[in-house]
Amino acid sequence: MKRAKLTADSFYAWDGDVLVVNILGRPNAPRDEIGAPHGNQLRVSVTARPVRGRATDHMLRFLAPCFGVTPDAIEVVFGRMNVNKQLRIKSPVRLPAVFSRARAGEGDDC
């Protein structure tokens, strides 16, 4: 499998039509939200507790509509039971504003 090359100054990269995103998760948060980039990771908070991968499953269900895909279009490459994750999102229809801010400096989040 060809790997996307993520740089130290970016939390995401494209591998053809697949978006590869490094995530810094925050389970058991007050609300589900996409936060600001933190180094080469994107902060994503979810309300689910970190029990047997439930927070990760919840994160995929939360992120899917933000990218205009179904949850099964998001693959967890690593970090299913960890706050540090890498996701592969197949053919996203849209991008949350944090991606345009990373390129241009503005926008709204999902």
C-alpha positions in Angstrom: 0.0 0.0 0.0 1.3 3.4 -0.9 1.7 5.7 2.1 0.8 9.4 2.2 3.7 11.6 3.2 2.7 13.8 6.1 5.0 16.7 6.8 5.9 18.0 10.3 3.9 21.2 9.7 0.7 19.5 8.5 -1.9 17.3 10.2 -3.2 15.9 6.8 -2.0 14.7 3.4 -3.7 13.4 0.3 -3.0 9.9 -1.1 -4.9 10.0 -4.4 -8.5 10.5 -3.4 -7.9 9.4 0.2 -7.4 12.0 2.9 -5.0 10.9 5.6 -5.4 12.8 8.9 -3.5 12.5 12.1 -5.8 12.9 15.1 -5.2 13.9 18.8 -8.4 12.6 20.3 -10.1 13.8 23.5 -12.7 11.3 24.8 -15.2 12.1 27.5 -15.4 15.7 26.4 -18.4 18.1 27.1 -19.3 18.1 23.4 -18.3 16.6 20.0 -16.1 19.1 18.1 -13.2 19.5 15.8 -10.6 21.7 17.3 -7.5 23.4 16.1 -4.4 21.7 14.8 -1.9 20.8 17.5 1.5 20.4 15.7 1.0 17.7 13.2 -2.3 16.4 14.7 -5.9 17.7 14.5 -7.7 17.9 17.9 -11.0 16.1 17.9 -13.1 15.9 21.0 -16.0 13.4 21.5 -18.4 12.9 24.4 -18.0 9.1 24.4 -16.0 7.4 27.1 -12.8 5.6 26.1 -14.1 2.1 26.8 -13.2 -0.8 24.3 -12.9 1.6 21.3 -16.3 3.2 21.8 -14.8 6.7 21.7 -13.2 5.9 18.4 -16.4 4.5 17.0 -18.2 7.6 18.1 -15.5 9.8 16.6 -16.0 8.1 13.2 -19.8 8.6 13.4 -19.2 12.3 14.3 -16.6 13.0 11.6 -18.4 11.1 8.7 -21.0 13.9 8.0 -18.3 16.6 8.4 -16.6 15.0 5.4 -19.7 14.0 3.6 -19.0 10.3 3.8 -20.4 7.3 5.7 -18.6 6.0 8.8 -17.4 2.9 6.9 -15.5 5.2 4.5 -13.2 6.1 7.4 -10.4 3.6 8.2 -8.5 3.8 11.5 -4.9 3.1 10.4 -3.6 3.1 14.0 -4.6 4.3 17.4 -8.0 2.6 17.8 -7.5 2.4 21.6 -5.3 5.5 21.9 -5.7 9.3 21.7 -3.1 9.4 18.9 -4.7 8.1 15.7 -4.4 8.2 12.0 -7.5 8.1 9.8 -7.9 7.4 6.1 -11.0 9.0 4.7 -12.0 7.7 1.2 -13.2 10.3 -1.3 -14.4 13.1 1.1 -17.1 15.2 -0.4 -16.3 18.3 1.7 -13.7 19.3 4.2 -14.2 21.0 7.6 -13.1 24.6 7.7 -10.0 23.8 9.7 -8.5 22.3 6.5 -9.0 25.6 4.6 -7.7 27.5 7.6 -4.6 25.3 7.5 -4.1 26.5 3.9 -5.6 30.0 3.9 -6.2 31.0 7.5 -10.0 31.2 7.9 -13.3 29.3 7.9 -15.9 27.6 10.1 -15.8 24.1 11.6 -18.2 21.2 11.2 
